[in-house]
Amino acid sequence: MLLAVSPGAVWYAREARSYALLLLLSTLITVACIRLLRCMPREGRAARGSLIMLSVAALLASFTHYFGFLLTMAAFFTCFLLVDSRHRAIVVLFGCGAVALFMPWVVYHSRFITGEQATWIGELSVAASIDWFKHLAFGGTASLLVFIGAAIAVLAAGGWRSGVTLNSTIGVCALLCLLTLALAAAISVHTPILTSRNMIVVLPAIYVIAAERTSCLIRRWGAIVGTTYLVLQIGFMCQALAAYYTIDVNEQWRDSAALILGTPGCDSGDIHVYGDASNYRFFTRSVRPKLQLIEIRWGAVGDLDDEPTTSCPIVLWIVGVARWDLDDLLDRLGLSRSSSEMAEYHLAYVIFRKHP
């Protein structure tokens, strides 16, 4: 249920990219890891089935995204730590098998990627990345505080023995999260790869922790308290789903940028952009390094109608302005719909000089 209303799951389910599949496979890895540790050593057949499920999901996740491979390593290392000594050899065998099958792809793919392609990750603010992950996982501060409050309540009530031991469900999920983060941080010392988007692989583990907290509250104080926590957690998470329709998404940037880059005459010259120019340059600098993007700060006024004519027919590029605020913005910048031609996307607009 938590995964169904997860802001991160809903956000990336809209994109025709690998993240929705990665989240599905991360869920399977998390479930298989928990089930494997629960079954051993008493239920041999179920344990073998869980290990096979973990290995298949881990291999598919690794080929889906590199962070799928990091979660795979975290899962096998967690199993190695927590299974009894008699079964560690089989865990090592399956883990090494996953690595051996994946390494040829890493060697092949390394010929086509460089560290320079990840420089933009190093430029990201740590605070902004943490804030975005908070949004992806919980939807906002209120939901995060509810999650933390439930954990404190269980600990304060003496439930720490079942909540923090490594071989508990919460302990397993906490290890998955921490080991994945540690692996990503270690690699980022050499090449930055750690982003809030990539860390969605730990969302299933976080939601399992929330579900286990609900069970702890029910056992300690009854169904009313546990249900109240779950309703609050889901309710605050659902509030963020409005962003599905209101927050800027990559498609708005990509679609409008594709038009900019495909417009004849815009190999160089000047284009005014509304808002932080660095956001716009991200989509143009590698393809059109001579194209100058002139920043217009939010709320500023100007007279773009008198700008000199250049080879690039585009006067203004806007992303993140609601349709009902567009006419007022154009008026403040000395433009109008009647004097310009416009390509419109959802919350993104490219304004052309109107041909005489």
N, C-alpha and C positions, 0 to 999 in steps of 0.2 A: 504493500500500500504506500509506504514512504517513497519507494522508487517510482511509483506511478505518478506521484505529484512532485517529484524532484525537479526543481527549477533547472538544474543542469541537464537532466535527462530530457526534459521537454525542450530546452533551448537547442540542444544539438540534434534532437530528432528531426528538426526542420531542415538540416543541412544534408546535402547529398555527399557526405564525406564519411570518414571511417569512424567517427566518434560514437555514433549510436551502436554500431556493431561492437566497438571496443567496450562499451559499457555493458552490453549483453554478455560478452565473453568474460569480462571482469566479474560479473555476477556469478557466472558458472564456476569460475576459479574459486571465488570466495566460498560458495556453497560446498563445492567438492572438498576444499581444504578443511572446512568445519566438519563435514560428514566423515571424512577420513579419520580425523583425530577422535571423533566420537566412537567410531566403530572399532578401532584398534584397542586392545588386541583380541577382544572377545568375538567379534563378528567378522570372520575372515573373508567370506564371500562379499559382503557389503563393502568391506574395506578395499578389496581388490577392484570392485566396480567404481568406487570413489576415486581410487588412484588412476584408473584408466580415464575416467571422466576429467579429472584434473589435468592429466597429460595431454589429452586431445584439445581441451579448451585452452590450455596454456600454449600449445603449439599454434593454434589458430590465432590467439590473441597476439602472439609474438610477430606473426606475419601481417597482422592488421596494423599494428603500431608498435614503435619501439618501447613505449611505456607499458604495453602489454607484456613485453619480455621482462621488464623490471618487476612487474607484479608477479610474473611467473617465477623469477628467482626468489622473490620474497616469500611466495607460497611454499616452494620446495624447501627453503631454508627453515621456515616456520615448522613445517612437518618434520624436518630432520631434528630440530630441537626438541619437539614435544612428543614424538612417538617413542615407544620403548626401544631399547637397544637392539632387540632381535629384528626389528623391522626397518632399522635405519639403512641397511644396505640396499633394500629394494627401493626406498625413497631416493637414495643417491643414484641408483641405476636409472630410474625414470627421469630424474632431474638432469643427469648428464646426457641422457638420450635427447631430451628437449633442446639442450644447448648444442649438441652435435648436429642436430637437424637444422637448427637456425643459423649457425655460424657461416655456412656457405653463402647465405643471402647477405649477411653483414659484409663479408669480403667482397662480394659482387657489388653491392650498393655503395660501398665506400669509394668506388671509382667515380661516382656521380655526385657526391655530396662533399662539401667543404665546411670548415668552421665558420667561414664568412656568412654562410646562409643562416647561421644562428645568432649573428651579432645583434639583431633586433631584440632577441630575448634578453641579452645582457643589458640592454637599454631600458628595460621595463622597471618600473618602481616596485620594490618589494612590498611596500604598503598597499599599492594598487593591486598587485597580484593576490595578496592575502584577502583584500576586500572583495575581489571578484570571485575567489574560491568560496568565500563565505556566502556570497550570493548564489553560486552554483549549488552548493551543498544544502544551505538552509533557507535561502531566500532573503535573508536580512539579519539584523542584529537581534531582533526580538526572538526569532526562532532559535538562534544560536544560544541566547541566554536561557531559554526554556530547556534546551538540551543540557547545558552546563548545570542548570539548577537541579534537574532530575539526577544527574550524576552526584552532585554534592549531597542531595537528600538521601540517596542510597548509602553513600559513604558515611554520612553523619549518623545514620540509623544502625550502623554496624554491619552493613551488607558488603563491606569491602572484601571479606574473605572469598565470596563467590564472584566478586566483580573484577578483581585485579590479578587473580592467579593466572599464570600463563596458559594453563591447560583448560581454562574456561572459554566459552564462546567469545566473551568480551576480550579476554586476553589474546586469543587467536587473531581477532579482527584488529586489535590495537597493534599487534606485531606486524600484521600485513601493512597497515598504514605507515608505521614508523620505518620499517625496513625499505619499503618502496620510496619513501621520502629521503631516507639516508642514501640509497643508491643513486637517486636523481641528483641529490646535493653533491655527492662525491664526484659524479661525472661533470657536473656544472662547474667545478673548480677548474677543469680544463676547457670544456666547451659548454656554454650555457644551454641547458635543455629544460630547466625547471620552470614550468608555467602552470597557472591555475587550471587552464584547459586540459593540459596533459594529465594532471592529477585527478581527473574524474575517475580514474581506475580504482580509486579508494572509496568512492561514494557507496558502493554496495556494502563494504565493511562498516562504514560509518552508520548506515541505516540499520544494519544488524545490531550494532551496539545500542542504537535507540530502541529497537524492538526488545532487546534483552533488558534494558532499563525499565521498559513498561512491565515486563514480567516480574522484575524485582519489586517494583512498586505495588503490583497486585498482590504478590505474596506477602509483602510487609504490611500494607495498609488497606488492601481490599480492591475490588474491581472498580469502585468509583474513582479512587485516586489515580489508578493506572489508566483508566479510560480518559479521565480529564487531561492527564499529561499527553496522551496520544492525540486527543482532539486538538489541544493547543498546538502541539508540534505540527500536525498536518495543516491546521488552519493558518498558522503564520507562514508556512511554506507555500500554501496556495495563493497567498496574497501576491507573491512575486510572479505568478503566472500571467498577470496582466502585462508584464514586460514582453510577452509573446507578440503583442500587437503594438507596443508603444516605444520600445527601446531600439536604438539603431542596431542593425545587424549587418553582418559582413556583406550580404547580397546587395544592400543598398550602396555600399561603398564600391563593391566589385562591378556592379552593373553600370554605375555612373562613371567609374574610372575607365571601364572598357570603352565607353563612348568617347571619353576624352582622348584616350590613346589611339583610337581608331579614326579620329577626325582629321582630315587632310589639313596640312598647314600648322599643326600643333606640335611639330617636332621641337620647336623652340618658341620663344615669345613669352608673353605674360598672361596669366590667368589669375583673377582675383578669387580667393576662397574665403568662405565665411566660417570663422572659428579657427581653431589651432591648426596652423599650416602643416605641422609635422604629421598629423593624421593623414592629410591628403598626400603628402610627399611619400609616404610609405608605399602608395600604389603607383607612383610615377617615377621615382628617382632612378630606379634601375633600368627602366625602359626609355625614359625621356629625361636624361640628366640635364639637358639644356633648357628644359621647360621651367620657367620661373613662376612659382606660386606666391602670390602677394596676399598676405594675411589681412583680413578685416576682422577686428575683434568683435566679439558678441556685444550687441547694443550700439556699435559705432554707426556713424552716418557718413555719407560720401556722395559723390556725383560721378557714377561710372558711365553715364551717358555721354560725357565729354572726353572719355578716354580715347587716345589716338588709335587709329585702325592698324592692326598688325596682320601677319599672315594667318594667325589663329583666330577663327571667328568666334571663339568662346569668350564671353565677358566675365561670367561668374559661375562658380561651382559651389553648390550648397548641399550639405548633408546634415540632417538632424533638426530641421525646422518643420513644424506642423503645417499642413496645407492652409489652415485658417489664419496662420500668421505670415504667410508668404507675401501677400499683397502689401501689408504694412512694411515688411522688410524691404521689398523692392522699392517702395516709395521713399524710404529713408536712404536708399542707395542711388536714388535718381533714375530708377528704371521702372518699367511698367509692363504688363502683359501685352499691351497694344503696341509698344515700341520694341518688343523683343520676341524672339522665338524660343520655345522652351521644350526640353525633354524632361519628363517628370517620372520619377520612380517613387516608391513609398518613402516619404521623408527625405528624398534626394532630388535635386534639380540641377540641370545644366542649362544656363542661359546663353543664347546665341545673339549676335547682332542681327537685326532684321535686315534682310536684303532690300535695297531701295526699289 
